[in-house]
Amino acid sequence: MALEVVAAVKAAPGAPDILGDCPFSHRVLLTLEEKKVPYELRLINVTDKPGWFLEVNPGGKVPVVKFDDKWVADSDVIVGILEERYPEPSFITPPEVLTLSVGSKIFGAFVTFLKSKDPNDGSEQALLDELKALDEHLKAHGPYIAGEKISAVDFSLAPKLFHLEVALGHFKNWTVPESLTHFHNYKKLLFSRESFEKTKPAKEHAIAGWAPKVNA
């Protein structure tokens, strides 16, 4: 089958020929794999961006995807276009689920806790509160956020949960409490998918990607 799109995503820190650790790039690759859309992968060294990349994408952010002759940035926009162009299988998240914003604050809470130098600033509890809220939602409505069927919101959250697990485990020796059983079951469902295995970064590259932010 002919290649239909070109996906430019982050290369690994210090390893420009290896897939990198950007969760937003990962989300796009997950969607491409799950929809079985043939694509060409181009790895971008974000510390030394090639001239062609900056010409087509002056903002310089990854991911960007080329549809026909047009380069498109922003993972939200890219995933929306993929859903329109390749409607089967459909991964549209039901609007009533989207309005709940389930899990939408986890990544921000994770980053705040990861960068925190003060164990009493409440950042750990703030992350726990978000994870508990997700666990409660999954208990009532799971196994996926929208119920029995995986959807776009899961593909958005899965890479972020991978980064949370790897970075907090490495830098803070912290793990999500085992008592959040529905969360852990959800994570296992996501991480065991063939598409996730194929497109996830190596743990050491995720750690290298977060190190400058932790040590800042």
TIZABA-920761 format. One line per field, with one value per residue: residue in three letters; x, y, z of N, C-alpha, C in turn. Coordinates in steps of 0.1 Angstrom, whole numbers. Each point is the difference from the previous one (the first is absolute). Layout:
<tormars>
code: (ALA, ...)
nc1: (X, ...)
nc2: (Y, ...)
nc3: (Z, ...)
cac1: (X, ...)
cac2: (Y, ...)
cac3: (Z, ...)
cc1: (X, ...)
cc2: (Y, ...)
cc3: (Z, ...)
</tormars>
This chain:
<tormars>
code: (MET, ALA, LEU, GLU, VAL, VAL, ALA, ALA, VAL, LYS, ALA, ALA, PRO, GLY, ALA, PRO, ASP, ILE, LEU, GLY, ASP, CYS, PRO, PHE, SER, HIS, ARG, VAL, LEU, LEU, THR, LEU, GLU, GLU, LYS, LYS, VAL, PRO, TYR, GLU, LEU, ARG, LEU, ILE, ASN, VAL, THR, ASP, LYS, PRO, GLY, TRP, PHE, LEU, GLU, VAL, ASN, PRO, GLY, GLY, LYS, VAL, PRO, VAL, VAL, LYS, PHE, ASP, ASP, LYS, TRP, VAL, ALA, ASP, SER, ASP, VAL, ILE, VAL, GLY, ILE, LEU, GLU, GLU, ARG, TYR, PRO, GLU, PRO, SER, PHE, ILE, THR, PRO, PRO, GLU, VAL, LEU, THR, LEU, SER, VAL, GLY, SER, LYS, ILE, PHE, GLY, ALA, PHE, VAL, THR, PHE, LEU, LYS, SER, LYS, ASP, PRO, ASN, ASP, GLY, SER, GLU, GLN, ALA, LEU, LEU, ASP, GLU, LEU, LYS, ALA, LEU, ASP, GLU, HIS, LEU, LYS, ALA, HIS, GLY, PRO, TYR, ILE, ALA, GLY, GLU, LYS, ILE, SER, ALA, VAL, ASP, PHE, SER, LEU, ALA, PRO, LYS, LEU, PHE, HIS, LEU, GLU, VAL, ALA, LEU, GLY, HIS, PHE, LYS, ASN, TRP, THR, VAL, PRO, GLU, SER, LEU, THR, HIS, PHE, HIS, ASN, TYR, LYS, LYS, LEU, LEU, PHE, SER, ARG, GLU, SER, PHE, GLU, LYS, THR, LYS, PRO, ALA, LYS, GLU, HIS, ALA, ILE, ALA, GLY, TRP, ALA, PRO, LYS, VAL, ASN, ALA)
nc1: (8, -4, 11, -8, 7, 6, 6, 2, 8, 0, 12, 6, 1, 8, -11, 4, 5, -3, -12, -5, 0, -4, -7, 1, 13, 1, -8, 7, 12, -5, -5, 12, 6, -8, 1, 12, 4, 4, 12, 6, 9, 0, 12, -4, 12, -7, 12, -2, -11, -3, 7, -1, 3, 10, 3, -3, 8, -2, -11, 4, -13, 2, -9, 4, -12, 5, -11, 1, -1, -8, 9, -4, -1, 4, 3, -7, 6, 12, -3, -5, 11, 8, -8, 2, 12, 2, -13, 6, 2, -11, 7, -11, 5, -10, -8, -9, 9, 2, -12, 2, 8, -4, 8, -7, -1, 0, 1, -8, -9, 2, -1, -10, -5, 2, -3, -9, 5, -13, 4, 0, 3, -3, 11, 5, -6, 4, 12, 1, -4, 9, 9, -4, -1, 11, 6, -6, 4, 12, -1, -5, 9, 11, 10, -6, 5, -2, 5, -8, -2, 12, 5, -1, -9, -1, -1, -8, -7, 0, 5, -9, -7, 5, -1, -12, -3, 5, -4, -12, 0, 5, -6, -12, 3, -9, -10, -9, -8, 3, -5, 7, -8, -10, 8, 4, -12, -4, 10, -2, -12, 3, 8, -10, -5, -1, -9, -3, 1, -7, -8, 2, 5, 13, -1, 12, -7, -10, 8, 8, -12, -3, 12, 1, -12, 3, 11, -11)
nc2: (-12, 9, 7, 3, -1, 12, -7, 13, -8, 1, 3, -11, 5, 7, -3, 8, -13, 4, -6, 12, 10, 6, 3, 12, -2, -6, 10, 8, -5, 0, 12, 3, -5, 5, 11, -5, 12, -4, 0, 11, -6, 13, -4, 9, 4, 0, -5, -6, 8, -10, 5, -11, -5, 9, -4, -13, 2, 13, -5, -9, -1, -11, -8, -2, 0, -7, 7, -9, 13, -2, 8, -8, 10, -3, -8, 9, 9, -6, -3, 12, 4, -7, 5, 12, -1, -5, 0, -10, -6, 3, 11, 5, 9, -7, 10, -9, -8, 7, 3, -12, 1, -13, 0, 11, -1, -12, 3, 11, -8, -9, 9, 6, -12, -3, 13, -5, 10, 3, -9, 12, 1, -12, 0, -8, 7, 11, -6, -4, 13, 4, -7, 4, 12, -2, -5, 10, 8, -6, 1, 12, 4, -7, -7, 6, 12, -4, -10, -8, 12, -4, 12, 11, 1, -13, 2, 10, -8, -10, 8, 8, -11, -3, 13, 0, -12, 2, 12, -2, -11, 6, 11, -6, -11, 5, -7, -2, 4, -12, 8, 8, -11, 8, 9, -9, -5, 13, 3, -11, 3, 13, -3, -9, 11, -7, 9, -2, -13, 2, 9, -8, 10, -1, -7, -4, 0, -6, -7, -3, -2, -6, -6, 7, -4, -12, 2, 6)
nc3: (0, -8, 3, 9, 11, 3, 10, 4, 7, 14, -3, 4, 12, -8, -6, -10, 0, 12, 0, 1, 9, -11, 10, -5, -3, 12, 4, -8, 4, 12, -3, -6, 11, 9, -8, 2, 3, -13, 6, -3, 7, 5, 4, 9, -2, 11, 2, -12, -1, -9, -10, -7, 12, 2, -13, 2, 11, -3, 5, -8, 2, 7, -6, -12, -7, -11, -3, -10, -2, 10, 7, 9, 9, 13, 10, 6, -7, 2, 12, 0, -7, 8, 10, -5, -3, 12, -3, -6, 12, 6, 3, -6, 9, 5, -6, 4, -5, -12, 2, 4, -11, 0, 10, -3, 13, -4, -13, 1, 7, -9, -9, 6, 3, -13, -3, 8, 7, 2, 9, 5, -13, 3, -7, 10, 10, -7, -2, 13, 3, -10, 5, 12, -5, -7, 11, 6, -9, 0, 13, -3, -9, 6, -6, -11, -3, -13, 8, -7, -7, -4, 4, -7, 10, -2, -13, 4, 8, -8, -9, 5, 1, -12, -3, 5, -5, -11, -2, 5, -6, -11, -1, 3, -7, -9, 5, -10, 10, 5, 9, -9, 3, -1, 7, 8, 1, 1, 8, 6, -1, 4, 10, 0, -4, -11, -2, 13, 0, -12, 7, 10, 7, -1, 11, -4, -12, 6, 7, -11, -5, 11, -1, -11, -1, 4, -7, -6)
cac1: (-8, 8, 0, -11, 4, 13, -1, 13, -1, 12, 10, 5, 11, 13, -1, -9, -6, -9, -12, 2, -9, -11, -13, -9, 4, -4, -14, -2, 4, -10, -12, 3, 1, -13, -8, 7, 3, 14, 6, 15, 5, 12, 4, 5, 9, -6, 11, 6, -10, 5, -5, -13, -10, -4, -6, -14, -6, 8, -1, 10, -5, -5, 1, -6, -3, -3, -11, 1, 11, -1, 5, -9, 5, -10, -5, -14, -4, 4, -9, -13, 0, 0, -13, -8, 5, 0, -10, -1, -9, -2, 4, -6, -5, -13, 1, -3, 12, 10, -4, 5, 14, 6, 15, 6, 10, 11, 14, 5, 3, 12, 12, 2, 6, 14, 9, -1, 11, -6, -10, -12, -7, -13, 0, -2, -14, -8, 0, -8, -14, -4, 1, -11, -12, 0, -3, -15, -7, 2, -8, -15, -3, 10, 15, 6, -7, -14, -8, 6, 7, 11, -3, 11, 4, 9, 13, 7, 4, 9, 14, 2, 1, 13, 10, -2, 6, 15, 7, -2, 7, 15, 4, -5, -2, -14, -9, -14, -4, -6, -14, -8, 0, -6, 10, 11, -6, -1, 13, 4, -8, 6, 15, 2, -5, 11, 3, 8, 13, 8, 3, 4, 14, 7, -1, 12, -1, -10, 7, 9, -8, -4, 11, 2, -11, 1, 12, 0)
cac2: (12, 13, 9, 10, 12, 0, 4, 5, -1, 2, -10, -1, 9, -6, -12, 5, -10, -9, 6, 7, -2, 10, -7, 5, -8, -14, -1, 0, -13, -9, 1, -5, -15, -5, 1, -7, 10, 0, 13, 1, 6, 8, 4, 14, 4, 13, 10, 5, -3, 2, 12, -3, -1, 13, 7, -4, 1, 10, -1, -10, -10, -13, -6, 5, -11, 5, -5, 5, 9, 10, -4, 4, -1, -1, -14, 1, 3, -11, -12, 3, -3, -14, -6, 4, -7, -15, -1, -14, 0, 13, 1, 12, -1, 6, 13, 1, -4, 11, 11, -4, 3, -10, -1, 11, 8, -9, 3, 12, -3, -8, 8, 8, -8, -5, 11, 6, -2, 2, -11, 5, 10, -5, -4, -14, -2, 5, -11, -11, 3, -2, -15, -6, 4, -9, -14, -1, 0, -13, -9, 1, 0, -6, 1, 12, 12, 1, -12, -13, 2, 10, 11, 10, 5, -10, 1, 12, -1, -11, 4, 8, -9, -6, 9, 1, -12, 0, 11, 0, -12, 2, 12, 1, -13, 1, -8, 2, -10, -12, 0, 5, -12, 3, 7, -9, -8, 8, 2, -13, -1, 9, -3, -13, 1, -1, 14, 7, -6, 4, 14, 6, 3, -8, 7, 8, 13, 8, 5, 11, 12, 7, 4, 15, 6, -4, 6, 14)
cac3: (0, -1, 11, -1, 8, 6, 14, 5, 14, 7, 2, 14, 4, -3, -9, -10, -8, 8, 4, 12, 12, 1, 2, -10, -12, 2, -2, -14, -5, 5, -8, -14, 1, 3, -12, -11, -11, -3, 2, 0, 13, -1, 14, 1, 12, 5, 4, -12, -9, -14, -7, -7, 10, 4, -11, 0, 13, 6, 15, 4, 10, -5, -13, -12, -10, -13, -8, -13, -1, 11, 13, 10, 13, 11, 0, 0, -14, -8, 3, -6, -14, -2, 2, -12, -12, 1, 11, 5, 11, 6, 14, 5, 14, 2, 6, 14, 7, -1, 9, 13, 1, 8, -2, -7, 9, 6, -5, 6, 14, 0, -3, 12, 10, -4, 1, 14, 10, 13, 2, 7, -8, -4, -14, 0, 2, -12, -10, 5, -2, -14, -3, 7, -8, -12, 5, 3, -13, -6, 8, -3, -14, -8, 4, -6, 5, -6, 2, -5, -12, 0, -9, -1, 13, 5, -7, 5, 14, 1, 0, 12, 11, -1, 5, 14, 7, -2, 6, 15, 5, 0, 7, 14, 5, 4, -8, 3, 10, -5, 4, -12, -9, -13, -8, -4, -10, -11, -5, -6, -13, -10, -2, -6, -14, -9, -5, 10, 0, -12, -1, 13, 1, 10, 13, 2, -7, 7, 12, -5, -4, 12, 9, 0, 7, 14, 6, -3)
cc1: (9, 0, -9, 4, 14, -1, 14, -2, 14, 10, 5, 11, 14, 0, -9, -6, -10, -12, 1, -12, -11, -14, -10, 3, -5, -15, -4, 3, -9, -12, 2, 1, -14, -9, 7, 2, 15, 6, 15, 4, 12, 3, 7, 9, -4, 10, 8, -9, 4, -8, -14, -12, -5, -7, -15, -8, 8, -1, 10, -4, -3, -12, -6, -2, -3, -11, 0, 12, 0, 5, -10, 7, -11, -7, -15, -6, 3, -9, -14, 0, 1, -13, -10, 4, -1, -10, -2, 14, -2, 5, -5, -5, -14, 1, -4, 11, 10, -4, 4, 14, 8, 15, 7, 10, 11, 14, 5, 4, 13, 13, 3, 6, 14, 10, 1, 13, -5, -10, -13, -9, -14, -1, -2, -15, -9, 0, -8, -15, -5, 0, -12, -13, -1, -4, -15, -8, 1, -8, -14, -2, 10, -4, 7, -7, -14, -7, 8, 10, 11, -3, 12, 5, 10, 14, 8, 6, 11, 15, 3, 1, 13, 11, -1, 7, 15, 7, -1, 7, 15, 4, -4, -3, -15, -8, -15, -4, -7, -15, -9, 0, -5, 9, 11, -5, -1, 14, 5, -7, 7, 14, 2, -5, 12, 4, 9, 14, 9, 5, 5, 15, 7, 0, 12, -1, -11, 7, 9, -8, -5, 11, 2, -11, 1, 12, 1, 0)
cc2: (13, 8, 11, 13, -1, 6, 4, 1, 1, -12, -1, 9, -7, -12, 3, -10, -9, 8, 7, -1, 10, -7, 4, -6, -14, -1, -1, -14, -11, 0, -5, -16, -6, 0, -7, 9, -1, 14, -1, 8, 8, 5, 13, 1, 14, 10, 5, -3, 3, 12, -3, 0, 14, 8, -4, 2, 11, 0, -10, -11, -13, -4, 9, -11, 7, -8, 6, 9, 10, -7, 5, -3, -2, -14, 0, 1, -12, -12, 3, -2, -15, -7, 3, -8, -15, -3, -14, -5, 14, 0, 13, -2, 7, 14, 1, -5, 11, 11, -3, 3, -10, -1, 11, 8, -9, 4, 12, -2, -9, 9, 9, -8, -5, 11, 6, -4, 0, -12, 4, 10, -5, -6, -15, -4, 4, -11, -12, 2, -2, -15, -7, 3, -9, -14, -1, 0, -13, -11, 0, -2, -7, -12, 12, 12, 1, -13, -12, 2, 11, 12, 10, 5, -9, 1, 13, -2, -11, 4, 8, -8, -8, 9, 2, -11, 0, 11, 1, -12, 3, 12, 1, -13, -1, -8, 3, -11, -12, 0, 5, -11, 3, 8, -10, -9, 7, 2, -13, -2, 8, -4, -13, -1, -1, 14, 7, -6, 4, 14, 7, 3, -10, 8, 9, 13, 9, 6, 12, 12, 8, 6, 15, 7, -2, 7, 15, 8)
cc3: (0, 13, -2, 7, 4, 14, 4, 16, 6, 0, 14, 3, -2, -9, -11, -9, 8, 4, 14, 10, 1, 1, -11, -14, 2, -2, -15, -6, 4, -9, -14, 0, 1, -12, -12, -12, -3, 1, -1, 13, -3, 15, 0, 12, 4, 5, -11, -12, -15, -6, -6, 10, 5, -11, -1, 13, 8, 16, 6, 10, -7, 8, -11, -9, -13, -6, -14, -1, 12, 13, 11, 14, 10, 0, 0, -14, -9, 2, -5, -15, -3, 1, -12, -12, 1, 11, 5, 3, 6, 15, 6, 15, 1, 7, 15, 9, 0, 10, 14, 2, 8, -3, -6, 8, 5, -5, 7, 15, 1, -2, 12, 11, -3, 2, 15, 8, 14, 3, 7, -8, -6, -14, -1, 2, -11, -11, 5, -2, -14, -4, 7, -8, -12, 4, 3, -13, -7, 7, -4, -15, -9, -8, -7, 5, -5, 1, -6, -12, 2, -9, 1, 13, 6, -7, 4, 14, 2, 0, 12, 12, 0, 5, 15, 7, -1, 8, 15, 6, 1, 9, 14, 7, 5, -10, 4, 10, -6, 3, -12, -10, -14, -9, -5, -11, -14, -7, -7, -13, -11, -4, -7, -15, -10, -5, 10, 1, -11, 0, 13, -1, 10, 13, 2, -7, 6, 12, -5, -4, 12, 8, 1, 8, 15, 6, -2, 14)
</tormars>
